[in-house]
Amino acid sequence: MEPQLLHSVTDGVATVVIHHPAKRNAMTAGMWAALPPLLDALAADPVVRALVLTGEGGTFCAGADISTLRGSADEAQGLAVRAEDALAAFPKPTLAAVRGHCVGGGCQLAAACDLRFVDEGALFGITPAKLGIVYAASSTRRLVSLVGPPTAKYLLFSGELIDAERALRTGLVDEVLPEGELGKRIAEFTRVLATRSQLTQAAAKEFADGRMDRDAYWAEQARGSGDTSEGVAAFLERRQPRFTWSV
């Protein structure tokens, strides 16, 4: 099978699979270019309430396919940054499910997700210093926002890999799961996400990502949505709420 991004939607959760097992799921130029339109299509699907990004088999993503850098490194990095930005801008909750190596562009994609749940054997690294590449400013800022300047500098200066426990301590990941438990935990958590208010999630995502310019917009959406009254009624009636606002 050619390197590609596979996707499916089940019970309101879209799953995007990085599929290039011959090169440990390294991202080709075509795969980088394909991600933004795929995300646009999934964002527009009213059935989709959350998105999971993962890799085929036992590896998340080994980064960019280095053979694609033989031409223009700037062009390749531009494709990667556009894909990363599209993932960060996805209007619904996103979760990276990481097994094995999550390196270079793979770590770039994982960092662009809202949350990162990982197998205990996962390894993380950001490796532009090994190739003489200037890591994009937007990608660096996103990394710093997750782990702080000292850890970001450690990763970027050295290109060294860190294990899942260190990634958890530094804030790079949110949960570390025992071997064999990641899939079960992802399914469990995304079921929770799918039952929650999309209004709350969408507004919280904007605010948490530093966008405060639409405070009035979200206040107006809350007043007109009916989600608050439904949430309160469901709580008092001890039932699951049926939220109707959608992105």
CORKA-V406861 format. One record per helix or strand. SS is the DSSP state (H for helix, E for strand). FROM is the first residue (numbers start at 0). LEN is the number of residues. If there is no record, write none. Layout:
SS&FROM&LEN / SS&FROM&LEN
//
This chain:
E&3&7 / E&12&7 / H&20&3 / E&26&1 / H&28&16 / E&49&6 / E&60&1 / E&63&1 / H&65&5 / H&72&16 / E&92&6 / E&100&3 / H&104&8 / E&114&5 / E&122&3 / H&127&3 / H&136&22 / E&161&2 / H&163&7 / E&174&3 / H&181&14 / H&197&11 / H&214&11 / H&226&11
//
